[in-house]
Each structure stands twice: as structure tokens, then as C-alpha cells.
Amino acid sequence: MMLHPSRILVLLILLATSGVASAATRREVVVYISVDDIFARPIAEQFTKSTGIEVKLVPDTKETKGTGLVNRLIAERGRPQADVFWSGDPVRAAILKLEGISFAYRSLNAEGLPAGYNDPDGYWVGFSARTRVILYNTTAVHKPPSSIFDLATDADLSGKACIANPLFGTTSAQAAALFVVLGDKGGRNYFEGLSRNRIRMLSSNGEVGRRVSEADCAIGIVDSDDAYEAIKHKKPVGVVYPDEKGIGTLLIPNAAVLIANGPDSAAGKKFIDYLLRPEVEQALAEGDAAQIPLRPNIKRPPHVPAVDKLTLMKVDYGRLAVEFNELSRGFLREWTARNHP
């Protein structure tokens, strides 16, 4: 049977519009991440399977960890491109609050997460954490130090220790924490002590971990996931949770941030809800991230310590953001320029 040309035209229009409608119902959430893609992608894929919402992950570079994406989010404030920022540390999340980039959101799935690791106004939520640890090569260091201050004062470590650039990533969070806990004079004394003891400054925590594993550096300060990476590959390394009898070890939670006026804020909220599920904390503990659950009742493997068994540095992450903003424009920028290889 021959169809009249007008009917063919109607059918073509219906087919075309149904395709448009199908595309329109396909949703995507854009997530900027300063955590490693290898850790974030499995979580994103499970979210898509659960909700049908596709996830576009936009990573930062190893060298600018967090800082590069924060600058990008600030530059995009007039026309936001991201719905969520999954930050590897809460300092960057707190900076976005100060800049007016984020939007307050209180997820019901945050129940059970300790209040001390969340923004009191709801602008970011902390979950699954890493710590700042001392990583040492067992062939080069026979009596490991118990404190990060030994890297600045122990003559036996002169020229043998390394850290990542303190303007970026979790090293910058630790620098800000030291200035808050020790005061401006104490913070400056510590970094000048590192200079006198000929600290080597490298591009990233990952590079510090690799150099210590190869005994190119005898000792370094890294994130606990970098340390676990070396241990997992059976490198000759040991780990110290520093300053148990002093200021304590710095805990670095992840932070989930809803971006104000993002392309799909509803999808962004769904993604944050998913991130804050206890199952995600468990997955991050059991996977290669070896992250520490903040909820006390989460099952974790033996190599992941319980958060309540650690002596932790007492910090206000919002205050660290203010401190880092000042340091990055002043002392730390100058110190980094002097100590850059």
C-alpha cells in the first residue's frame, strides 16, 4: 500500500521528535574531581547503574590537585559548568564557600557522619578520609622518626627528605593546619627548618611516594593512599602516623560540594546522596584507595585503621581555608619559590 506524501512527512516528523524527546530525557551530572579517577570512576559507574544518570568526571592534574579545579570553578561562576565538586580535601570545599561558588545542601544520607567533618552551614559534607603520614624507605632509614618536625631538625635527614609542593593538594592543607595550630611564628619556623635541612620539594604526593619507594628520597610526607600504594606493590617502605604524643596526625576527609546554579542541580543532589551512602565509605575502604570510614560501624580491612584509634590534629577546616588563602599569596608562595628545584 502506498502512503500519501503528507502521511510520510507526518511519520518523519514523529520519528524525529521522538528522538529529540529521548535525548532530552537522557540526564547527565557533571562532577569535577580532585580525587584520583581510578577511585572515583567505579563509584560513578555504580551511580549510573542505580539511577540511569550518566556521570561526566572532570579530573584535575596530579600537580595542581584541587587548586586547578577550584580556580576553574571560580572562573566559571557566571556560567557554571559543574554540578558537583568531589574534593579530595575539605579546605578546597571551604574556599568555594568563601567565594560564593557552592550551594548549601543537607543530604539525608549524611546521617551517621561526624559533625566535626562537615560544614556547619551545609555547604560541604565530609566522608571517607585519608591521613598525612610519614613514609620511609626501610633500606635507608633504620629508626624512623615519630614526628614531622624531625624532617626539619634531624641532621641525619639533611638532604634526604622530600615533600610535595605546599601550594597544592593535601600538602597545602597540612601547611595551613600547621600555621593554625602552631601560630604564624611556629609555622614559619617549621618551614624555615625544612629549608635549613635541605628538604626536597617534588611535584606531587604520588611522586614523593615513588621517590621514597626507590630510595631516591629516604623519607617523605604523603597521603595514606600513596603509602598504601607502595605497600601494595611490596616496596621496601614503612609508615608512621606522626605526632601521636604531640599535635596529632592530620585527617583529610573527602568533601562533597553542590555547585550553585549548576546545569542540573537535581542530578547533583542525587549524586551527593549516593556519595554519602555507607556503602560508598565501605567501598573506598576496601578498594585501592584504602580510605578511612568516618562512620564508626563501617566494615574495613585490617590495613585501614579505625578513625577513633588515631590521635588526630584538632582543626577547623573552614579556618584552614582562610589561612591557606593568606599563605598562598604570601609566605608559602615566597617559600616555594626559594625552594623550587
C-alpha positions as CSV (number, residue, x, y, z in Angstrom):
1,M,0.0,0.0,0.0
2,M,1.4,3.4,-1.0
3,L,1.4,6.1,1.7
4,H,0.4,9.6,0.8
5,P,3.4,12.0,0.8
6,S,1.7,14.1,3.6
7,R,1.5,11.0,5.8
8,I,5.1,10.2,5.1
9,L,6.0,13.7,6.3
10,V,4.0,13.3,9.5
11,L,5.8,10.0,10.2
12,L,9.2,11.5,9.7
13,I,8.3,14.4,12.0
14,L,7.1,11.9,14.7
15,L,10.3,9.9,14.4
16,A,12.5,13.0,14.6
17,T,10.6,14.5,17.6
18,S,10.7,11.1,19.4
19,G,14.4,11.1,19.0
20,V,14.7,14.6,20.5
21,A,12.4,13.6,23.4
22,S,14.6,10.5,24.1
23,A,17.8,12.6,24.1
24,A,16.1,15.2,26.3
25,T,15.3,12.5,28.9
26,R,18.9,11.3,29.0
27,R,20.4,13.1,32.1
28,E,24.0,13.8,32.9
29,V,25.6,15.1,36.1
30,V,29.0,16.9,35.7
31,V,31.3,16.1,38.6
32,Y,34.7,17.9,38.9
33,I,37.0,15.6,40.9
34,S,40.3,16.2,42.7
35,V,40.4,12.6,43.8
36,D,42.1,10.0,41.6
37,D,39.9,8.9,38.6
38,I,40.7,5.3,39.4
39,F,38.9,5.7,42.7
40,A,36.0,7.9,41.6
41,R,35.1,6.1,38.3
42,P,33.8,2.8,39.9
43,I,31.5,4.9,42.2
44,A,30.3,6.9,39.3
45,E,29.5,3.8,37.3
46,Q,27.5,2.3,40.1
47,F,25.6,5.6,40.5
48,T,24.7,5.4,36.8
49,K,23.5,1.8,37.1
50,S,21.4,2.8,40.1
51,T,19.9,6.0,38.7
52,G,20.3,5.9,35.0
53,I,22.0,9.3,35.2
54,E,25.3,9.5,33.3
55,V,28.3,10.9,35.1
56,K,30.9,13.1,33.4
57,L,34.0,13.1,35.5
58,V,36.4,16.1,35.1
59,P,39.7,15.5,36.8
60,D,42.4,17.8,38.0
61,T,46.1,17.3,37.3
62,K,48.4,15.5,39.7
63,E,50.4,18.6,40.2
64,T,47.6,21.1,40.8
65,K,45.4,18.7,42.8
66,G,42.3,20.6,43.8
67,T,43.7,24.1,43.2
68,G,43.3,24.0,39.4
69,L,39.7,22.9,39.6
70,V,38.9,25.5,42.3
71,N,40.3,28.2,40.1
72,R,38.2,26.9,37.2
73,L,35.1,26.8,39.2
74,I,35.7,30.4,40.3
75,A,36.3,31.4,36.7
76,E,33.0,29.8,35.7
77,R,31.0,31.4,38.4
78,G,29.0,33.4,35.8
79,R,28.1,30.3,33.9
80,P,28.7,27.2,36.0
81,Q,29.6,24.0,34.1
82,A,29.8,21.6,37.0
83,D,27.0,20.3,39.2
84,V,29.2,18.8,41.9
85,F,32.8,19.1,43.2
86,W,34.1,15.9,44.7
87,S,37.1,17.3,46.6
88,G,39.9,15.2,48.0
89,D,40.1,17.6,50.9
90,P,37.7,19.9,52.8
91,V,39.9,23.0,52.5
92,R,39.2,23.4,48.8
93,A,35.5,22.9,49.6
94,A,35.6,25.6,52.3
95,I,37.3,28.0,49.8
96,L,34.4,27.6,47.4
97,K,32.0,28.5,50.2
98,L,34.1,31.7,50.9
99,E,33.9,32.5,47.1
100,G,30.2,32.0,46.9
101,I,30.5,29.2,44.4
102,S,28.8,26.4,46.3
103,F,25.2,26.0,47.5
104,A,24.1,24.6,50.9
105,Y,22.6,21.1,50.7
106,R,21.8,18.8,53.6
107,S,21.5,15.3,52.4
108,L,19.6,12.8,54.5
109,N,22.3,10.2,53.7
110,A,24.8,12.3,55.8
111,E,23.2,10.7,58.8
112,G,25.9,8.9,60.9
113,L,28.8,11.1,59.6
114,P,30.5,13.0,62.4
115,A,29.5,16.7,62.6
116,G,33.1,17.8,63.0
117,Y,33.9,16.9,59.4
118,N,31.0,18.8,57.8
119,D,30.4,22.4,57.2
120,P,28.1,23.7,59.9
121,D,26.0,25.6,57.3
122,G,25.7,22.7,54.9
123,Y,28.0,23.9,52.1
124,W,30.1,20.7,52.1
125,V,29.9,17.3,53.7
126,G,32.9,15.2,54.7
127,F,33.2,11.5,54.3
128,S,35.9,8.8,53.9
129,A,39.3,10.2,54.8
130,R,43.0,9.9,54.3
131,T,45.7,10.9,56.7
132,R,49.0,12.6,56.3
133,V,51.7,10.1,57.1
134,I,55.5,9.7,57.2
135,L,56.6,7.2,54.5
136,Y,60.2,5.9,54.8
137,N,62.4,3.5,52.9
138,T,63.4,0.7,55.2
139,T,66.7,0.2,53.5
140,A,67.7,3.8,54.0
141,V,66.1,4.6,57.4
142,H,66.6,2.2,60.3
143,K,65.0,4.2,63.0
144,P,62.0,6.1,61.6
145,P,61.1,9.4,63.1
146,S,57.8,9.8,65.1
147,S,57.2,13.4,64.2
148,I,57.0,15.5,61.0
149,F,59.2,18.0,62.9
150,D,62.1,15.6,62.7
151,L,62.3,16.4,58.9
152,A,63.1,20.0,59.9
153,T,65.5,19.3,62.8
154,D,67.2,15.9,62.4
155,A,70.7,16.4,60.9
156,D,70.8,12.8,59.8
157,L,67.9,13.5,57.4
158,S,69.5,16.5,55.9
159,G,69.0,16.4,52.1
160,K,67.3,13.0,52.3
161,A,63.7,14.1,52.9
162,C,61.0,15.2,50.4
163,I,57.6,16.8,50.3
164,A,55.1,17.8,47.6
165,N,54.7,21.5,46.6
166,P,52.8,23.1,49.6
167,L,50.8,25.3,47.3
168,F,48.7,22.4,46.1
169,G,46.7,19.5,47.3
170,T,46.8,18.0,50.8
171,T,50.3,19.4,51.4
172,S,48.8,22.8,51.3
173,A,46.1,21.7,53.8
174,Q,48.8,20.4,56.1
175,A,50.7,23.7,55.8
176,A,47.7,25.7,56.7
177,A,46.9,23.4,59.6
178,L,50.5,23.9,61.0
179,F,50.2,27.6,60.8
180,V,46.8,27.5,62.6
181,V,48.0,25.0,65.3
182,L,51.5,26.5,65.8
183,G,50.7,30.1,65.1
184,D,52.4,32.2,62.4
185,K,55.8,32.2,64.1
186,G,55.7,28.5,64.7
187,G,54.6,27.8,61.1
188,R,57.3,29.9,59.6
189,N,60.0,28.3,61.9
190,Y,58.9,24.9,60.7
191,F,59.2,25.7,57.0
192,E,62.5,27.6,57.5
193,G,63.7,24.5,59.4
194,L,62.8,22.4,56.3
195,S,64.9,24.7,54.2
196,R,67.9,24.5,56.5
197,N,67.6,20.7,56.5
198,R,67.6,20.8,52.7
199,I,64.2,19.4,52.1
200,R,63.5,18.4,48.5
201,M,60.3,19.7,47.0
202,L,58.6,17.5,44.4
203,S,55.6,18.0,42.1
204,S,53.1,15.7,43.9
205,N,52.4,13.3,46.7
206,G,52.5,10.5,44.2
207,E,56.0,11.5,43.2
208,V,57.1,11.6,46.8
209,G,55.8,8.1,47.3
210,R,57.6,6.8,44.2
211,R,60.9,8.5,45.1
212,V,60.8,7.1,48.7
213,S,59.9,3.6,47.3
214,E,63.0,3.8,45.1
215,A,65.2,5.2,47.9
216,D,65.8,8.3,45.9
217,C,64.4,10.0,49.0
218,A,64.9,8.3,52.3
219,I,61.7,9.7,53.8
220,G,58.7,11.8,52.9
221,I,55.3,13.1,53.9
222,V,52.5,11.7,51.8
223,D,48.8,10.8,52.0
224,S,47.9,7.4,53.4
225,D,46.6,6.2,50.0
226,D,50.1,6.9,48.4
227,A,51.7,4.9,51.3
228,Y,49.3,2.0,50.7
229,E,50.1,2.1,47.0
230,A,53.8,1.5,47.8
231,I,53.0,-1.2,50.4
232,K,50.6,-3.0,48.0
233,H,53.4,-3.2,45.4
234,K,55.7,-4.7,48.1
235,K,58.1,-1.8,48.1
236,P,60.6,-1.6,51.0
237,V,58.7,1.0,52.9
238,G,57.3,1.7,56.3
239,V,54.6,4.1,57.6
240,V,54.3,6.2,60.7
241,Y,51.2,8.0,61.8
242,P,53.1,11.1,63.1
243,D,53.0,13.1,66.3
244,E,50.8,10.8,68.4
245,K,52.3,12.4,71.5
246,G,52.2,15.9,70.1
247,I,49.9,17.8,67.7
248,G,48.5,14.6,66.2
249,T,48.0,13.3,62.7
250,L,46.1,15.4,60.2
251,L,42.9,13.7,58.9
252,I,41.9,14.7,55.4
253,P,38.3,13.8,54.6
254,N,36.8,13.9,51.1
255,A,34.2,16.6,50.7
256,A,31.0,16.7,48.5
257,V,30.1,20.1,47.3
258,L,26.9,21.2,45.4
259,I,27.8,23.9,42.9
260,A,25.4,26.9,42.9
261,N,23.3,27.2,39.7
262,G,24.9,24.1,38.0
263,P,23.5,22.7,34.8
264,D,21.4,20.0,36.7
265,S,21.3,20.7,40.4
266,A,18.7,18.0,41.0
267,A,21.1,15.4,39.5
268,G,23.9,16.9,41.5
269,K,21.9,16.4,44.7
270,K,21.3,12.7,43.7
271,F,25.0,12.2,43.1
272,I,25.9,13.7,46.5
273,D,23.2,11.5,48.2
274,Y,24.9,8.5,46.6
275,L,28.4,9.5,47.6
276,L,27.3,9.8,51.3
277,R,25.9,6.3,51.5
278,P,27.6,4.0,54.0
279,E,28.2,1.5,51.1
280,V,30.5,4.1,49.4
281,E,32.6,4.6,52.5
282,Q,33.0,0.8,52.7
283,A,33.9,0.5,49.0
284,L,36.6,3.3,49.4
285,A,38.0,1.4,52.5
286,E,38.1,-1.9,50.8
287,G,39.5,-0.7,47.4
288,D,42.9,0.6,46.4
289,A,42.1,4.0,48.0
290,A,42.3,2.3,51.5
291,Q,40.4,5.3,52.9
292,I,39.3,5.5,56.5
293,P,35.5,5.5,57.0
294,L,34.2,8.3,59.2
295,R,31.3,6.3,60.4
296,P,32.4,4.0,63.2
297,N,30.4,1.0,62.2
298,I,31.7,0.5,58.7
299,K,33.4,-2.8,57.9
300,R,37.1,-2.1,56.9
301,P,40.1,-4.3,56.1
302,P,42.9,-4.8,58.6
303,H,45.3,-2.3,56.9
304,V,42.8,0.5,57.3
305,P,42.8,2.0,60.8
306,A,39.7,2.9,62.8
307,V,39.4,6.7,62.9
308,D,38.8,6.6,66.7
309,K,42.1,4.8,67.2
310,L,44.2,7.6,65.8
311,T,45.5,10.6,67.6
312,L,44.2,13.4,65.3
313,M,45.2,17.0,64.9
314,K,42.3,19.2,66.1
315,V,41.5,21.6,63.3
316,D,38.6,23.7,61.9
317,Y,38.7,23.1,58.1
318,G,36.9,26.4,57.4
319,R,39.6,28.3,59.3
320,L,42.3,26.4,57.3
321,A,40.7,27.7,54.1
322,V,41.1,31.3,55.3
323,E,44.7,30.6,56.4
324,F,45.6,29.0,53.1
325,N,44.3,31.9,51.1
326,E,46.6,34.2,53.0
327,L,49.6,31.8,52.9
328,S,49.3,31.2,49.2
329,R,49.6,34.9,48.4
330,G,52.4,35.5,51.0
331,F,54.8,33.3,52.9
332,L,54.1,29.9,51.2
333,R,54.4,31.4,47.7
334,E,57.7,33.0,48.6
335,W,59.0,29.9,50.4
336,T,58.1,27.7,47.4
337,A,59.9,30.0,45.0
338,R,63.0,29.8,47.2
339,N,63.0,26.1,47.5
340,H,61.9,25.1,44.0
341,P,64.4,22.8,42.3
